[in-house]
Amino acid sequence: MGSLDKAQLTGFICRICSKMNKVVIHVYGEEGKRINLASQLQTYLGVDVYMNDDLPKTVCPSCIVKLRMYYEWMELIMKTQKEFGNTSNDLKISRVVSLSPIETDDT
């Protein structure tokens, strides 16, 4: 086993997928703040990123795209529910605890 002192950094670890990436967005960096990344991670994925924890604070472009798609999907769902007459102010996004693959006839 090698020493971490001799390890060569080849990128940054994504907080969501844990893959190494050379291009990332720092949650508390200028772009991360601009797109409100910390709030989106907490609201839509239930992932809390704290400045003082030892976990990665970067997110890769692929996960950013998926997070954006999820956000847009949830916005569509909330809009649709309002159009169907569910105008309750209590309409909130629920966190998904676990997901199971959906089986389709296409496989």
C-alpha positions, 0 to 999 in steps of 0.5 A: 500500500502506498502513502497518501503523501506520495499520491498524485491528485488527478482531480476532485471527488464528486460529492454525489457520485464519488467519481474523480473529475478534473472539472467540478463545481465547488458547492460554496464557490462562486458558481455554486453560490450562484446556482444555489447548489447547497440548497438544491442538494439538501432540498432535492437529494437530502444531502447536507454539505457543511463547510467544516466537514471532511467530505467533498464539497464539489459536484461534477458536471454530470451530477449537476445536469441530473440535479437540474433535470430532477429540479425541473421534473419536480417543478413540473409535478408541483405545477401540474398538481396545482393545475389539477386543483391541489392548491394547498400551500403544504405541497412540498417535495418529499425526499425519496429514501430508496429507489427501486428500478422500474421494470418495463417490457422494453428490457 
